[in-house]
């Protein structure tokens, strides 16, 4: 199990997994039957440690119709040069118990601690809580059952917080608008929204796209891109982006020239 996660990007989890499993149930070609998704709740949704506070807790609540077994595992969390989240095994975060059985309608407490203190940069981790199969469980003919995994961010505050926020640029090439954002501070922030708007020579809005943001760790960068249909791109005079975060906002506007839309299509 450990080797499966070491130094590999991990798909984002949490509430998105429930939607993903639902979509998979409708997309996989199977005989008529039922698609089950494991279901449990974890609170709180974020843990923060400081020089004075080095212990925390998570409450896992079983929302299924039967017994539930969950396993908790901690990973160091970094954002690579390509903007993707990467997770590595770590001994920095202690969890007890790591495996627990929860009866129907019940809940269990997981205690968290850390073996390290604050550093110059914020330390970032994720604790993944994963549902384990209940042995040779049979769900019936034509049925399939998926398990659920939820990732909880864990942060260790730096020795001293460095003021900063999101910085970035807006570029366009081949009909694609690219928003490059960077966190200039040493603590994480959350990108709440990224709006891209295009206007014609009369100032009328003819293109609009809202992109989904995510955590942006201290010193990390990410790119967000959206393709503009050629017919609309050819009419653009300006393109603008507005990035809103939990720390500050960023607005960029640029003039659009014909070469930015790529070769003409017949």
N, C-alpha and C positions, 0 to 999 in steps of 0.2 A: 504493500500500500504506500509506503514512504517513497519508494522510487518512482511511483506513478506521478507524484506531485513535484519532485525535486527539480528546480530550475526549469519549470515549464510554465508558459502562460496558462492561466486558468480562466475559463469563461466566467463572466460576472454572474453573481448569484443573487440570492434574496428573493424578492417577490417575482422577479423576472423568470425564475425557474418554473413557477407554477404556470405562467402563461406559456412557456416553452413546452412543457409537458402536455398541456392541453392541445397545442398546435400539433405536436407529434402524434397524439392520439387520433387526430382527424386525418393526418397525412399518411401514416404507415398503412400499407396494404395488408390487412388482416381479415380473417373470417369475422362475421358479426360477433360482437361481444362488448366488453366493458374495458375502458382504460382507466386504471387507478393511479392517482398521484398521492404520495405520502404527504402528510399535512401536519406541520407543527409550527408553533410560534416561539420566537426568541426575543426576550427583552433584557436590557435595553438594546438598541440597534447600534450602539457605539460605546467603546470603553476608552477612557483617557487616564493615563498615569502621569504623575508628577514626581518631583524629588521627595515630596511628603506623602503622596498617596501611591502605593505600589501594589495594592490589592483591589480586586473588583469581583463582580459576580454576574452571572447570566442565569436567567430563569427560562427553562425550556418547558413549554406546555404542549401536551399531546392533544391534538384536535381530531385524531382519527377515531374510527369506530372500534379499534382493538388496541392491543399492546404495541408499544413502540420501543425500539432500541436505537440509541443514537451514539455516535462517536464524535469526539471533538479533537481537533488537531490544529496547531498553530504554525503559521508560515511568516517568514520575513517578506515584506511587500515593497517592491521598488517599481518604478516606471522606467522602462528602457528608452534608448535613444529614438526608437520608432514610436514611442508613445504608448506601447502596450504594457499592461500590467504583467509583472513576472513575480512568481512566488518561489521561495526556497525554504527548505526545512530549517528550523531554528530551535535552539534550546533556551532562547531568551524569555519565552512565555511559558509559564507553568499552568497546567489545567488539572483540576481534581473534582470529580473523577473524570477520566477520559472516555469511558464507556459506561452508559447507564441505561437501565430499563425503566420505561415509564408506562404505568397502567393507563387504560382508557380513562380520559378525563382528568388525568393527574398531571403533576408538574414536578420538576426536579431542579435543584440548584447546582450550578457549576461554579466553582471558585477559581479565579484567575489571579496570577501573580507574575512578577517579573524578576529576573535575576540580574538585570542591568539597570543602570540609572540614566539620567539625562545626558545628552551629548550636545555638541555644537548645533547639529541639525536634529530636527524632530525624527524620532525613530518610528517606523510605521510597520504594522503587522496586520494579518487577518487571521481570525480564528474561524475555521470551517466546522460547522456542525452538520453531520451527515447521517441520514437514516440508514441503518443496516438491515439487510434482509432477515426475516424471521425464519431461519432454517430453510427447509424444503417446503416453502409455503405454496399451496396450490390455490389458484384463484378461479379455476374452472376453465372449461374448454373455450378457446377463442378469446381469452382475456389476457391482458398484459398489465403489469404493475411497475411503475417507475418509482424510484426513491428520490428524496428531496435533499438538497444541500444548500445551506445558508451561510454566507460569509459575513462576519462581524468585524468591522475595522477596529483596530487597537492602536492608540497613539501614545507615545511617551514624549511629553513636552520637552523642548530644548532647554539648555541652561539659561539662554537669553533669547527672547523672541526678536527676530529681525524684521523690521518694518518692510513691507513690500506688498505686492498684489499682482494681478494679472497684467502682463505686457503682451504685445503681439503685433501682428501685421496682417494685411489683406493683400493677396495677389490673385491674379487671374490669368489662365492660359488654357488654350484649347477648349474654351467654353466652361471651364471648371473654376469656381471661386474657392479659394483655399484660405482658411483662417488659421494662422499659426499663433498659439498662445503659450506663454511661459509664466510660471510662478516665480517671481523674483524674491520671495521671502523664504524663510527656513521652516515654515509650517504649512500644512495642507490647507487648501481652500476647496470649495465646491463650485463648479461652474453650473449655475442655475439655468441659464438659457443662452442660446446663440442664435440670433436672428440675422438672416441675410436678405437684403432687400435691393431690388434693381429698379431703376427709374429711367424713363425715356427722356427725350429732349424737352418735353413739355413739363417734366417733373412728375409725371403720373407714374404711380407704382404699377409695374407690369410683371414683376417677379417677386415672390416671397417664399422663404423657406426657414423653418425652425428646426434647429439641430439639437440633439440630445447631448447634454453635458455630463460630466462625471467628476470624481475627485481629481485634483491636480496637486500632486505632492510638492513639497518645497524644492525649488530648483529644477523641477521637471517641465517638459514641454509636450504639447500635443498638437496634432493637426486635425482640423475638421474641414471637410470638403463637400461641395454640392455641385452637381452638373446642371447647367442651364440649357434648356432646349434651344437648338440653333436658331429657330425662328424668333424666339424672344431675345436671345443674345444679340442678334443683329440689330435690334431696336434699342438696345441699352445705351444710355448716356453715362450713367454712374451706377456703381455698385457700393453698397454700404453694409457693414456688419455692426451689431451691438452685442457685446458679450457682458452678461451680468453674472457676478460671483458673490459669494458670501462676504467678500472683503472689499471689492470695488467693481467698477464697470469700465469697459473699454469700447470706444467707438472709432471706427475707421471708415473712410470714404475714399474712393478712387474713380478717376475717369476711365471709361471703357472705350478702347479703340478697336477698329475692325480686326486687327491681327490677334486680339485676345480671344476671339470666338473660334479660332481654328479655320481650316479650309472650308469653303462654301460647299454645301451639299445640294444636289439637284432635286 
